[in-house]
Amino acid sequence: MIRSQSRAGWFGASDTARIMGNWETKTFASWWAEKLGLIEHRFKTPAMLAGTNYEHRILDAIGVKQMDRQIKRRWYRLRVNLDGEDRTRVYEVKTYGADEFKVTKAYWQQVQVEMFATGKNCVIVAYRLLPEDYDNYFNEIAPGRLSFHPISYDSDFINNHYLPRLKALAKALRRKEKPVWPLHAA
């Protein structure tokens, strides 16, 4: 659970899809203005609220004790908020309402950055929410609705694709400039 809602001045693991995407869109420009601290997005959907409120209860249900650690890599302006972890693994919690959970490209990229920041393996813990779970955040965690999705670390993605972009963004953020990237989206 993230304590500070400000997204200014730092890049998070959940920003990875934006970092890896097209930097010439209105969506990117809005995101960049938020990173510069010029605007602040405070919208919350029912799905976001449910995910936040179930996160610790899901981690408790699977026996994860260490939650909410934040790791900063100041030179990169990278601030990674971990849902949960143990000695060898990071647990990234995702809730969903569909019939089946899919590890999206954005989720895969997010956990790649979490593994980069921690040096640990990662598993996405997915929990299927039913309609009544959105109305009552205190429903019991049903083990049959949990699924586990281990993700392998991809050093090529991190070293050759993500880090060059992150470095360019960190430099532009420090200078409070518009970032420029000559390559197309990865």
N, CA, C and O atoms as a DFTB+ gen file, in Angstrom:
744 C
 N C O
     1  1       0.839      -1.157       0.000
     2  2       0.000       0.000       0.000
     3  2       0.895       1.234       0.000
     4  3       1.750       1.379       0.873
     5  1       0.708       2.107      -0.955
     6  2       1.539       3.293      -1.108
     7  2       1.072       4.361      -0.123
     8  3      -0.113       4.690      -0.062
     9  1       2.008       4.891       0.638
    10  2       1.667       5.909       1.636
    11  2       1.570       7.293       1.004
    12  3       0.579       7.993       1.211
    13  1       2.567       7.697       0.246
    14  2       2.556       9.006      -0.397
    15  2       1.907       8.863      -1.769
    16  3       2.288       7.997      -2.557
    17  1       0.941       9.704      -2.045
    18  2       0.251       9.646      -3.328
    19  2       0.954      10.476      -4.399
    20  3       0.608      10.375      -5.576
    21  1       1.928      11.287      -4.018
    22  2       2.624      12.125      -4.995
    23  2       3.507      11.259      -5.887
    24  3       4.273      10.421      -5.411
    25  1       3.381      11.481      -7.168
    26  2       4.169      10.736      -8.155
    27  2       5.276      11.625      -8.730
    28  3       6.005      11.205      -9.629
    29  1       5.403      12.839      -8.219
    30  2       6.364      13.805      -8.751
    31  2       7.786      13.444      -8.354
    32  3       8.042      12.979      -7.244
    33  1       8.707      13.670      -9.288
    34  2      10.130      13.552      -8.994
    35  2      10.709      12.157      -9.014
    36  3      11.918      11.989      -8.857
    37  1       9.876      11.156      -9.202
    38  2      10.345       9.759      -9.170
    39  2       9.629       8.944     -10.225
    40  3       8.516       9.268     -10.639
    41  1      10.294       7.874     -10.655
    42  2       9.690       6.897     -11.545
    43  2       9.477       5.622     -10.743
    44  3      10.379       5.168     -10.038
    45  1       8.300       5.052     -10.848
    46  2       8.002       3.814     -10.145
    47  2       8.017       2.628     -11.090
    48  3       8.044       2.789     -12.310
    49  1       8.001       1.448     -10.521
    50  2       7.938       0.237     -11.345
    51  2       6.660       0.220     -12.174
    52  3       6.659      -0.265     -13.306
    53  1       5.573       0.748     -11.617
    54  2       4.310       0.765     -12.362
    55  2       4.325       1.783     -13.507
    56  3       3.404       1.798     -14.324
    57  1       5.346       2.624     -13.577
    58  2       5.504       3.570     -14.691
    59  2       6.224       2.950     -15.890
    60  3       6.373       3.602     -16.924
    61  1       6.659       1.725     -15.767
    62  2       7.525       1.135     -16.785
    63  2       6.885       1.101     -18.165
    64  3       7.564       1.369     -19.156
    65  1       5.601       0.781     -18.258
    66  2       4.948       0.752     -19.575
    67  2       4.997       2.137     -20.227
    68  3       5.188       2.247     -21.438
    69  1       4.827       3.185     -19.432
    70  2       4.892       4.551     -19.968
    71  2       6.334       4.872     -20.394
    72  3       6.557       5.473     -21.445
    73  1       7.291       4.473     -19.580
    74  2       8.699       4.702     -19.909
    75  2       9.065       4.016     -21.223
    76  3       9.825       4.559     -22.023
    77  1       8.523       2.828     -21.437
    78  2       8.850       2.043     -22.618
    79  2       7.985       2.388     -23.829
    80  3       8.243       1.906     -24.932
    81  1       6.975       3.207     -23.635
    82  2       6.059       3.540     -24.719
    83  2       6.500       4.737     -25.534
    84  3       7.665       5.136     -25.508
    85  1       5.554       5.300     -26.255
    86  2       5.779       6.428     -27.144
    87  2       5.814       7.716     -26.328
    88  3       4.862       8.021     -25.610
    89  1       6.887       8.460     -26.430
    90  2       7.063       9.697     -25.673
    91  2       6.460      10.908     -26.382
    92  3       6.611      12.031     -25.900
    93  1       5.800      10.714     -27.485
    94  2       5.262      11.833     -28.271
    95  2       3.740      11.882     -28.231
    96  3       3.120      12.400     -29.160
    97  1       3.126      11.355     -27.179
    98  2       1.667      11.347     -27.086
    99  2       1.184      12.338     -26.025
   100  3       1.960      12.786     -25.181
   101  1      -0.098      12.672     -26.078
   102  2      -0.698      13.528     -25.049
   103  2      -0.680      12.816     -23.695
   104  3      -0.495      13.455     -22.659
   105  1      -0.870      11.519     -23.705
   106  2      -0.848      10.751     -22.456
   107  2       0.526      10.840     -21.804
   108  3       0.636      11.027     -20.592
   109  1       1.568      10.706     -22.613
   110  2       2.920      10.832     -22.071
   111  2       3.153      12.250     -21.548
   112  3       3.735      12.426     -20.478
   113  1       2.708      13.249     -22.288
   114  2       2.902      14.643     -21.865
   115  2       2.228      14.896     -20.518
   116  3       2.794      15.581     -19.666
   117  1       1.050      14.361     -20.319
   118  2       0.349      14.502     -19.042
   119  2       1.106      13.788     -17.925
   120  3       1.252      14.319     -16.824
   121  1       1.583      12.586     -18.216
   122  2       2.378      11.810     -17.247
   123  2       3.655      12.569     -16.894
   124  3       4.050      12.623     -15.729
   125  1       4.296      13.154     -17.903
   126  2       5.540      13.894     -17.664
   127  2       5.266      15.135     -16.803
   128  3       6.062      15.462     -15.923
   129  1       4.161      15.818     -17.047
   130  2       3.796      16.978     -16.224
   131  2       3.594      16.553     -14.769
   132  3       3.921      17.304     -13.851
   133  1       3.064      15.371     -14.563
   134  2       2.910      14.849     -13.201
   135  2       4.278      14.572     -12.572
   136  3       4.484      14.869     -11.396
   137  1       5.203      14.014     -13.333
   138  2       6.553      13.749     -12.823
   139  2       7.267      15.047     -12.468
   140  3       8.037      15.088     -11.508
   141  1       7.020      16.107     -13.233
   142  2       7.621      17.413     -12.953
   143  2       6.937      18.126     -11.785
   144  3       7.426      19.152     -11.312
   145  1       5.819      17.591     -11.325
   146  2       5.090      18.212     -10.219
   147  2       4.182      19.346     -10.648
   148  3       3.738      20.134      -9.812
   149  1       3.899      19.440     -11.942
   150  2       3.058      20.525     -12.451
   151  2       1.572      20.226     -12.279
   152  3       0.761      21.138     -12.121
   153  1       1.225      18.948     -12.312
   154  2      -0.162      18.519     -12.099
   155  2      -0.137      17.286     -11.199
   156  3       0.900      16.652     -11.005
   157  1      -1.292      16.973     -10.667
   158  2      -1.400      15.786      -9.827
   159  2      -2.694      15.062     -10.171
   160  3      -3.774      15.651     -10.137
   161  1      -2.575      13.781     -10.503
   162  2      -3.748      12.958     -10.790
   163  2      -4.163      12.262      -9.505
   164  3      -3.346      11.606      -8.860
   165  1      -5.424      12.400      -9.132
   166  2      -5.904      11.768      -7.902
   167  2      -7.131      10.906      -8.144
   168  3      -7.914      10.685      -7.221
   169  1      -7.317      10.422      -9.346
   170  2      -8.499       9.610      -9.608
   171  2      -8.317       8.203      -9.020
   172  3      -7.212       7.662      -8.971
   173  1      -9.434       7.641      -8.583
   174  2      -9.443       6.283      -8.038
   175  2     -10.698       5.599      -8.540
   176  3     -11.807       6.101      -8.359
   177  1     -10.521       4.469      -9.162
   178  2     -11.658       3.699      -9.640
   179  2     -12.057       2.693      -8.565
   180  3     -11.272       2.422      -7.656
   181  1     -13.261       2.138      -8.652
   182  2     -13.641       1.082      -7.701
   183  2     -12.654      -0.092      -7.720
   184  3     -12.371      -0.677      -6.674
   185  1     -12.134      -0.437      -8.890
   186  2     -11.166      -1.536      -8.981
   187  2      -9.865      -1.175      -8.253
   188  3      -9.283      -2.016      -7.568
   189  1      -9.412       0.069      -8.400
   190  2      -8.185       0.506      -7.710
   191  2      -8.380       0.470      -6.197
   192  3      -7.510      -0.001      -5.465
   193  1      -9.514       0.966      -5.736
   194  2      -9.795       0.972      -4.294
   195  2      -9.869      -0.447      -3.738
   196  3      -9.334      -0.726      -2.665
   197  1     -10.525      -1.332      -4.462
   198  2     -10.620      -2.725      -4.007
   199  2      -9.237      -3.360      -3.955
   200  3      -8.899      -4.028      -2.977
   201  1      -8.436      -3.160      -4.994
   202  2      -7.090      -3.735      -5.014
   203  2      -6.252      -3.261      -3.844
   204  3      -5.568      -4.058      -3.202
   205  1      -6.302      -1.963      -3.563
   206  2      -5.549      -1.406      -2.441
   207  2      -6.021      -2.000      -1.116
   208  3      -5.207      -2.349      -0.261
   209  1      -7.337      -2.113      -0.952
   210  2      -7.877      -2.594       0.315
   211  2      -7.714      -4.093       0.526
   212  3      -7.704      -4.548       1.670
   213  1      -7.589      -4.860      -0.529
   214  2      -7.400      -6.311      -0.391
   215  2      -5.930      -6.725      -0.325
   216  3      -5.621      -7.833       0.113
   217  1      -5.027      -5.852      -0.751
   218  2      -3.612      -6.221      -0.904
   219  2      -3.016      -6.870       0.346
   220  3      -2.488      -7.979       0.261
   221  1      -3.087      -6.214       1.489
   222  2      -2.488      -6.778       2.710
   223  2      -3.183      -8.063       3.144
   224  3      -2.536      -8.986       3.641
   225  1      -4.478      -8.122       2.960
   226  2      -5.215      -9.322       3.353
   227  2      -4.828     -10.516       2.477
   228  3      -4.774     -11.649       2.954
   229  1      -4.560     -10.256       1.202
   230  2      -4.104     -11.333       0.307
   231  2      -2.723     -11.796       0.736
   232  3      -2.474     -12.999       0.820
   233  1      -1.828     -10.869       1.007
   234  2      -0.474     -11.230       1.452
   235  2      -0.521     -11.986       2.777
   236  3       0.216     -12.956       2.956
   237  1      -1.361     -11.565       3.696
   238  2      -1.539     -12.294       4.961
   239  2      -2.004     -13.724       4.703
   240  3      -1.522     -14.670       5.326
   241  1      -2.946     -13.866       3.776
   242  2      -3.515     -15.189       3.487
   243  2      -2.476     -16.160       2.937
   244  3      -2.613     -17.370       3.114
   245  1      -1.439     -15.651       2.272
   246  2      -0.413     -16.550       1.723
   247  2       0.840     -16.574       2.597
   248  3       1.847     -17.181       2.232
   249  1       0.772     -15.914       3.747
   250  2       1.855     -15.997       4.722
   251  2       3.016     -15.046       4.513
   252  3       4.097     -15.278       5.054
   253  1       2.828     -13.987       3.748
   254  2       3.889     -13.007       3.530
   255  2       3.850     -12.007       4.686
   256  3       2.818     -11.396       4.963
   257  1       4.989     -11.854       5.351
   258  2       5.058     -10.983       6.531
   259  2       5.591      -9.589       6.235
   260  3       5.120      -8.614       6.821
   261  1       6.567      -9.476       5.334
   262  2       7.166      -8.172       5.047
   263  2       6.401      -7.496       3.919
   264  3       6.310      -8.024       2.811
   265  1       5.851      -6.317       4.215
   266  2       5.034      -5.597       3.236
   267  2       5.463      -4.142       3.153
   268  3       6.005      -3.575       4.102
   269  1       5.206      -3.556       1.991
   270  2       5.322      -2.109       1.768
   271  2       6.725      -1.531       1.887
   272  3       6.880      -0.380       2.293
   273  1       7.737      -2.297       1.546
   274  2       9.076      -1.711       1.562
   275  2       9.262      -0.877       0.298
   276  3       8.808      -1.240      -0.787
   277  1       9.938       0.241       0.477
   278  2      10.246       1.116      -0.651
   279  2      11.748       1.115      -0.884
   280  3      12.534       1.230       0.056
   281  1      12.137       0.984      -2.148
   282  2      13.542       0.994      -2.537
   283  2      13.762       2.177      -3.457
   284  3      13.006       2.387      -4.405
   285  1      14.807       2.955      -3.171
   286  2      15.126       4.097      -4.032
   287  2      16.486       3.894      -4.677
   288  3      17.446       3.493      -4.020
   289  1      16.554       4.172      -5.951
   290  2      17.797       4.248      -6.703
   291  2      17.867       5.692      -7.184
   292  3      17.407       6.032      -8.273
   293  1      18.460       6.528      -6.335
   294  2      18.381       7.983      -6.530
   295  2      18.933       8.453      -7.874
   296  3      18.349       9.337      -8.500
   297  1      20.047       7.877      -8.327
   298  2      20.639       8.338      -9.582
   299  2      19.654       8.174     -10.740
   300  3      19.603       9.009     -11.644
   301  1      18.877       7.098     -10.705
   302  2      17.880       6.844     -11.751
   303  2      16.546       7.536     -11.466
   304  3      15.650       7.517     -12.310
   305  1      16.403       8.151     -10.275
   306  2      15.124       8.705      -9.821
   307  2      14.068       7.599      -9.779
   308  3      12.897       7.829     -10.082
   309  1      14.497       6.408      -9.402
   310  2      13.631       5.228      -9.356
   311  2      13.207       4.969      -7.914
   312  3      14.044       4.871      -7.016
   313  1      11.908       4.859      -7.706
   314  2      11.355       4.564      -6.392
   315  2      10.378       3.408      -6.565
   316  3       9.300       3.561      -7.139
   317  1      10.781       2.252      -6.057
   318  2       9.994       1.029      -6.236
   319  2       9.306       0.696      -4.920
   320  3       9.960       0.502      -3.895
   321  1       7.983       0.631      -4.962
   322  2       7.180       0.243      -3.803
   323  2       6.785      -1.217      -3.958
   324  3       6.040      -1.574      -4.871
   325  1       7.286      -2.056      -3.064
   326  2       6.987      -3.484      -3.121
   327  2       5.719      -3.779      -2.325
   328  3       5.519      -3.239      -1.237
   329  1       4.866      -4.639      -2.876
   330  2       3.688      -5.064      -2.126
   331  2       4.126      -5.926      -0.951
   332  3       3.798      -5.637       0.200
   333  1       4.873      -6.993      -1.251
   334  2       5.340      -7.902      -0.213
   335  2       6.589      -8.620      -0.664
   336  3       6.910      -8.649      -1.852
   337  1       7.300      -9.206       0.302
   338  2       8.525      -9.936      -0.044
   339  2       8.919     -10.852       1.103
   340  3       8.482     -10.691       2.243
   341  1       9.751     -11.809       0.762
   342  2      10.443     -12.608       1.766
   343  2      11.928     -12.596       1.394
   344  3      12.356     -11.760       0.598
   345  1      12.701     -13.497       1.950
   346  2      14.147     -13.492       1.721
   347  2      14.534     -13.598       0.248
   348  3      15.525     -13.002      -0.172
   349  1      13.776     -14.339      -0.531
   350  2      14.182     -14.622      -1.909
   351  2      13.217     -14.124      -2.983
   352  3      13.530     -14.191      -4.171
   353  1      12.061     -13.631      -2.583
   354  2      11.025     -13.372      -3.588
   355  2      10.242     -12.102      -3.269
   356  3      10.011     -11.750      -2.112
   357  1       9.846     -11.436      -4.346
   358  2       8.930     -10.297      -4.284
   359  2       7.551     -10.817      -4.696
   360  3       7.427     -11.629      -5.614
   361  1       6.526     -10.336      -4.003
   362  2       5.144     -10.695      -4.319
   363  2       4.424      -9.440      -4.790
   364  3       4.267      -8.486      -4.029
   365  1       3.993      -9.441      -6.023
   366  2       3.245      -8.332      -6.601
   367  2       1.779      -8.762      -6.673
   368  3       1.443      -9.704      -7.391
   369  1       0.917      -8.081      -5.941
   370  2      -0.498      -8.457      -5.868
   371  2      -1.281      -7.727      -6.953
   372  3      -1.148      -6.516      -7.130
   373  1      -2.091      -8.478      -7.665
   374  2      -3.008      -7.920      -8.661
   375  2      -4.388      -8.506      -8.409
   376  3      -4.533      -9.718      -8.256
   377  1      -5.395      -7.653      -8.367
   378  2      -6.771      -8.129      -8.285
   379  2      -7.412      -7.921      -9.650
   380  3      -7.007      -7.045     -10.413
   381  1      -8.406      -8.729      -9.944
   382  2      -9.061      -8.640     -11.247
   383  2     -10.494      -9.150     -11.126
   384  3     -10.828      -9.867     -10.183
   385  1     -11.325      -8.780     -12.075
   386  2     -12.715      -9.191     -12.052
   387  2     -13.109     -10.114     -13.184
   388  3     -14.217     -10.649     -13.193
   389  1     -12.216     -10.307     -14.137
   390  2     -12.514     -11.167     -15.293
   391  2     -12.500     -12.640     -14.887
   392  3     -12.173     -12.976     -13.749
   393  1     -12.854     -13.504     -15.818
   394  2     -12.857     -14.939     -15.542
   395  2     -11.459     -15.506     -15.381
   396  3     -11.249     -16.467     -14.642
   397  1     -10.503     -14.905     -16.079
   398  2      -9.138     -15.434     -16.058
   399  2      -8.145     -14.290     -15.955
   400  3      -8.334     -13.237     -16.565
   401  1      -7.081     -14.497     -15.178
   402  2      -6.030     -13.493     -15.050
   403  2      -5.013     -13.671     -16.152
   404  3      -4.624     -14.793     -16.477
   405  1      -4.583     -12.563     -16.727
   406  2      -3.533     -12.593     -17.746
   407  2      -2.395     -11.670     -17.298
   408  3      -2.632     -10.552     -16.841
   409  1      -1.178     -12.148     -17.435
   410  2      -0.012     -11.315     -17.169
   411  2       0.160     -10.424     -18.397
   412  3       0.618     -10.880     -19.444
   413  1      -0.206      -9.171     -18.262
   414  2      -0.108      -8.234     -19.374
   415  2       1.351      -7.815     -19.565
   416  3       2.200      -8.063     -18.709
   417  1       1.619      -7.187     -20.686
   418  2       2.952      -6.649     -20.940
   419  2       3.324      -5.631     -19.864
   420  3       4.462      -5.611     -19.394
   421  1       2.368      -4.785     -19.475
   422  2       2.638      -3.772     -18.442
   423  2       2.980      -4.431     -17.104
   424  3       3.892      -3.974     -16.414
   425  1       2.271      -5.491     -16.727
   426  2       2.578      -6.196     -15.475
   427  2       3.962      -6.839     -15.553
   428  3       4.742      -6.765     -14.604
   429  1       4.259      -7.471     -16.688
   430  2       5.558      -8.125     -16.868
   431  2       6.677      -7.096     -16.737
   432  3       7.673      -7.338     -16.055
   433  1       6.510      -5.939     -17.396
   434  2       7.525      -4.893     -17.315
   435  2       7.666      -4.371     -15.886
   436  3       8.782      -4.141     -15.422
   437  1       6.559      -4.184     -15.193
   438  2       6.595      -3.705     -13.820
   439  2       7.417      -4.635     -12.930
   440  3       8.263      -4.174     -12.163
   441  1       7.173      -5.931     -13.027
   442  2       7.903      -6.848     -12.140
   443  2       9.360      -7.006     -12.565
   444  3      10.203      -7.347     -11.735
   445  1       9.670      -6.770     -13.819
   446  2      11.079      -6.759     -14.229
   447  2      11.835      -5.688     -13.446
   448  3      12.951      -5.924     -12.983
   449  1      11.230      -4.521     -13.300
   450  2      11.866      -3.424     -12.570
   451  2      11.939      -3.745     -11.080
   452  3      12.921      -3.400     -10.424
   453  1      10.927      -4.391     -10.547
   454  2      10.974      -4.803      -9.140
   455  2      12.115      -5.787      -8.899
   456  3      12.801      -5.710      -7.880
   457  1      12.317      -6.709      -9.836
   458  2      13.420      -7.669      -9.698
   459  2      14.766      -6.966      -9.853
   460  3      15.718      -7.294      -9.145
   461  1      14.853      -6.003     -10.772
   462  2      16.077      -5.215     -10.930
   463  2      16.421      -4.493      -9.631
   464  3      17.577      -4.490      -9.207
   465  1      15.424      -3.884      -9.001
   466  2      15.647      -3.093      -7.794
   467  2      16.019      -3.950      -6.583
   468  3      16.746      -3.497      -5.698
   469  1      15.522      -5.185      -6.545
   470  2      15.724      -6.026      -5.355
   471  2      16.754      -7.127      -5.532
   472  3      17.337      -7.589      -4.552
   473  1      16.989      -7.556      -6.769
   474  2      17.833      -8.729      -6.998
   475  2      17.143     -10.028      -6.619
   476  3      17.797     -11.057      -6.455
   477  1      15.823      -9.985      -6.479
   478  2      15.055     -11.164      -6.078
   479  2      14.167     -11.632      -7.227
   480  3      13.896     -10.879      -8.162
   481  1      13.725     -12.869      -7.149
   482  2      12.713     -13.388      -8.057
   483  2      11.377     -12.733      -7.735
   484  3      11.219     -12.113      -6.683
   485  1      10.422     -12.873      -8.640
   486  2       9.116     -12.262      -8.408
   487  2       8.002     -13.204      -8.834
   488  3       8.123     -13.945      -9.810
   489  1       6.932     -13.156      -8.086
   490  2       5.716     -13.867      -8.461
   491  2       4.549     -12.885      -8.359
   492  3       4.412     -12.156      -7.378
   493  1       3.723     -12.887      -9.386
   494  2       2.488     -12.115      -9.323
   495  2       1.452     -12.992      -8.645
   496  3       1.214     -14.129      -9.051
   497  1       0.844     -12.445      -7.609
   498  2      -0.233     -13.130      -6.897
   499  2      -1.525     -12.476      -7.356
   500  3      -1.796     -11.323      -7.020
   501  1      -2.319     -13.205      -8.118
   502  2      -3.565     -12.666      -8.661
   503  2      -4.742     -13.185      -7.837
   504  3      -4.790     -14.354      -7.455
   505  1      -5.677     -12.297      -7.578
   506  2      -6.861     -12.672      -6.815
   507  2      -8.099     -12.175      -7.543
   508  3      -8.241     -10.986      -7.829
   509  1      -8.985     -13.111      -7.834
   510  2     -10.213     -12.776      -8.560
   511  2     -11.242     -12.219      -7.588
   512  3     -11.626     -12.874      -6.619
   513  1     -11.679     -10.997      -7.869
   514  2     -12.714     -10.369      -7.055
   515  2     -14.085     -10.653      -7.661
   516  3     -14.265     -10.625      -8.879
   517  1     -15.034     -10.923      -6.788
   518  2     -16.428     -11.091      -7.191
   519  2     -17.140      -9.753      -6.991
   520  3     -16.632      -8.894      -6.269
   521  1     -18.296      -9.560      -7.611
   522  2     -18.989      -8.266      -7.462
   523  2     -19.175      -7.842      -6.000
   524  3     -19.055      -6.659      -5.684
   525  1     -19.460      -8.778      -5.124
   526  2     -19.683      -8.415      -3.715
   527  2     -18.393      -7.970      -3.012
   528  3     -18.459      -7.310      -1.974
   529  1     -17.231      -8.317      -3.557
   530  2     -15.961      -7.906      -2.960
   531  2     -15.708      -6.409      -3.120
   532  3     -14.953      -5.821      -2.346
   533  1     -16.329      -5.795      -4.110
   534  2     -16.165      -4.354      -4.314
   535  2     -16.984      -3.546      -3.308
   536  3     -16.708      -2.370      -3.071
   537  1     -17.991      -4.186      -2.722
   538  2     -18.855      -3.517      -1.749
   539  2     -18.414      -3.741      -0.309
   540  3     -18.795      -2.984       0.584
   541  1     -17.610      -4.780      -0.078
   542  2     -17.190      -5.124       1.278
   543  2     -15.752      -5.625       1.229
   544  3     -15.488      -6.746       0.794
   545  1     -14.824      -4.780       1.683
   546  2     -13.402      -5.130       1.626
   547  2     -12.988      -6.108       2.718
   548  3     -11.807      -6.436       2.829
   549  1     -13.920      -6.572       3.513
   550  2     -13.602      -7.478       4.613
   551  2     -14.060      -8.904       4.361
   552  3     -14.047      -9.731       5.273
   553  1     -14.463      -9.197       3.142
   554  2     -14.805     -10.584       2.812
   555  2     -13.576     -11.462       2.985
   556  3     -12.446     -11.014       2.792
   557  1     -13.808     -12.719       3.352
   558  2     -12.712     -13.674       3.506
   559  2     -11.975     -13.851       2.187
   560  3     -12.579     -13.789       1.116
   561  1     -10.665     -14.073       2.271
   562  2      -9.883     -14.391       1.079
   563  2     -10.138     -15.869       0.764
   564  3      -9.894     -16.746       1.593
   565  1     -10.624     -16.121      -0.430
   566  2     -10.945     -17.482      -0.858
   567  2      -9.735     -18.069      -1.581
   568  3      -9.398     -17.613      -2.673
   569  1      -9.074     -19.075      -0.996
   570  2      -7.868     -19.638      -1.623
   571  2      -8.085     -20.096      -3.069
   572  3      -7.154     -20.040      -3.872
   573  1      -9.270     -20.537      -3.407
   574  2      -9.552     -21.006      -4.763
   575  2      -9.542     -19.906      -5.813
   576  3      -9.504     -20.189      -7.010
   577  1      -9.575     -18.651      -5.370
   578  2      -9.534     -17.535      -6.313
   579  2      -8.146     -16.930      -6.443
   580  3      -7.956     -15.947      -7.160
   581  1      -7.171     -17.518      -5.747
   582  2      -5.776     -17.076      -5.854
   583  2      -5.085     -17.839      -6.976
   584  3      -5.338     -19.027      -7.176
   585  1      -4.216     -17.155      -7.702
   586  2      -3.347     -17.834      -8.664
   587  2      -1.971     -17.191      -8.583
   588  3      -1.838     -16.019      -8.230
   589  1      -0.958     -17.967      -8.911
   590  2       0.434     -17.533      -8.764
   591  2       1.128     -17.616     -10.112
   592  3       1.033     -18.624     -10.812
   593  1       1.827     -16.544     -10.468
   594  2       2.436     -16.418     -11.789
   595  2       3.894     -15.996     -11.636
   596  3       4.193     -14.802     -11.611
   597  1       4.814     -16.976     -11.532
   598  2       6.238     -16.628     -11.418
   599  2       6.720     -15.976     -12.718
   600  3       6.334     -16.381     -13.814
   601  1       7.560     -14.971     -12.569
   602  2       8.105     -14.243     -13.717
   603  2       9.625     -14.374     -13.693
   604  3      10.256     -14.173     -12.655
   605  1      10.201     -14.708     -14.830
   606  2      11.656     -14.818     -14.942
   607  2      12.262     -13.450     -15.255
   608  3      11.695     -12.655     -16.005
   609  1      13.410     -13.203     -14.671
   610  2      14.114     -11.945     -14.890
   611  2      14.706     -11.915     -16.292
   612  3      15.267     -12.905     -16.762
   613  1      14.577     -10.776     -16.948
   614  2      15.085     -10.589     -18.302
   615  2      16.117      -9.460     -18.287
   616  3      15.769      -8.287     -18.419
   617  1      17.386      -9.828     -18.126
   618  2      18.444      -8.816     -18.033
   619  2      18.597      -8.043     -19.342
   620  3      18.982      -6.874     -19.316
   621  1      18.306      -8.662     -20.478
   622  2      18.369      -7.950     -21.749
   623  2      17.359      -6.802     -21.768
   624  3      17.693      -5.685     -22.164
   625  1      16.141      -7.073     -21.345
   626  2      15.128      -6.015     -21.295
   627  2      15.600      -4.862     -20.399
   628  3      15.526      -3.697     -20.790
   629  1      16.080      -5.193     -19.206
   630  2      16.506      -4.157     -18.259
   631  2      17.705      -3.385     -18.801
   632  3      17.656      -2.159     -18.896
   633  1      18.767      -4.077     -19.152
   634  2      20.032      -3.415     -19.507
   635  2      20.015      -2.719     -20.863
   636  3      20.604      -1.650     -21.023
   637  1      19.343      -3.322     -21.835
   638  2      19.424      -2.800     -23.205
   639  2      18.213      -1.994     -23.654
   640  3      18.271      -1.301     -24.670
   641  1      17.130      -2.078     -22.916
   642  2      15.918      -1.369     -23.332
   643  2      15.430      -0.395     -22.256
   644  3      15.228       0.789     -22.528
   645  1      15.244      -0.899     -21.039
   646  2      14.692      -0.068     -19.964
   647  2      15.688       0.968     -19.432
   648  3      15.372       2.157     -19.396
   649  1      16.873       0.539     -19.022
   650  2      17.818       1.467     -18.391
   651  2      18.233       2.632     -19.292
   652  3      18.341       3.752     -18.793
   653  1      18.471       2.431     -20.589
   654  2      18.789       3.612     -21.413
   655  2      17.667       4.653     -21.412
   656  3      17.935       5.853     -21.374
   657  1      16.426       4.202     -21.453
   658  2      15.293       5.126     -21.419
   659  2      15.171       5.782     -20.046
   660  3      14.936       6.986     -19.947
   661  1      15.330       4.986     -18.990
   662  2      15.230       5.529     -17.639
   663  2      16.309       6.585     -17.399
   664  3      16.046       7.624     -16.792
   665  1      17.520       6.314     -17.878
   666  2      18.606       7.294     -17.724
   667  2      18.267       8.595     -18.441
   668  3      18.500       9.676     -17.899
   669  1      17.724       8.509     -19.646
   670  2      17.353       9.715     -20.396
   671  2      16.254      10.484     -19.659
   672  3      16.290      11.713     -19.600
   673  1      15.289       9.771     -19.104
   674  2      14.216      10.433     -18.366
   675  2      14.725      11.062     -17.073
   676  3      14.334      12.177     -16.729
   677  1      15.597      10.352     -16.356
   678  2      16.151      10.889     -15.109
   679  2      16.931      12.171     -15.382
   680  3      16.834      13.136     -14.623
   681  1      17.701      12.180     -16.463
   682  2      18.464      13.380     -16.827
   683  2      17.515      14.535     -17.144
   684  3      17.727      15.657     -16.683
   685  1      16.476      14.268     -17.925
   686  2      15.508      15.311     -18.269
   687  2      14.751      15.788     -17.028
   688  3      14.447      16.975     -16.910
   689  1      14.448      14.887     -16.113
   690  2      13.742      15.262     -14.894
   691  2      14.606      16.167     -14.016
   692  3      14.129      17.167     -13.481
   693  1      15.882      15.804     -13.875
   694  2      16.791      16.644     -13.092
   695  2      16.904      18.049     -13.684
   696  3      17.022      19.032     -12.952
   697  1      16.867      18.133     -15.019
   698  2      16.988      19.428     -15.713
   699  2      15.642      20.114     -15.927
   700  3      15.574      21.257     -16.380
   701  1      14.562      19.385     -15.587
   702  2      13.193      19.878     -15.790
   703  2      12.948      20.227     -17.261
   704  3      12.395      21.277     -17.588
   705  1      13.374      19.319     -18.129
   706  2      13.239      19.477     -19.578
   707  2      12.284      18.427     -20.134
   708  3      11.943      17.448     -19.469
   709  1      11.870      18.662     -21.362
   710  2      11.104      17.648     -22.086
   711  2      12.071      16.558     -22.519
   712  3      13.100      16.857     -23.125
   713  1      11.761      15.290     -22.220
   714  2      12.670      14.225     -22.636
   715  2      12.572      13.944     -24.134
   716  3      11.521      14.116     -24.753
   717  1      13.681      13.513     -24.688
   718  2      13.728      13.173     -26.109
   719  2      14.294      11.773     -26.227
   720  3      15.309      11.453     -25.607
   721  1      13.648      10.948     -27.012
   722  2      14.143       9.603     -27.241
   723  2      14.092       9.334     -28.738
   724  3      13.023       9.413     -29.344
   725  1      15.223       9.020     -29.336
   726  2      15.241       8.873     -30.790
   727  2      14.656       7.561     -31.302
   728  3      14.377       7.434     -32.495
   729  1      14.470       6.593     -30.426
   730  2      14.003       5.283     -30.881
   731  2      12.501       5.158     -30.753
   732  3      11.870       5.886     -29.987
   733  1      11.935       4.237     -31.502
   734  2      10.496       3.945     -31.407
   735  2      10.234       3.124     -30.159
   736  3      11.160       2.593     -29.545
   737  1       8.969       3.023     -29.788
   738  2       8.584       2.247     -28.584
   739  2       9.069       0.815     -28.702
   740  3       9.065       0.223     -29.781
   741  1       9.490       0.267     -27.562
   742  2       9.990      -1.113     -27.537
   743  2       8.845      -2.088     -27.413
   744  3       9.066      -3.298     -27.375
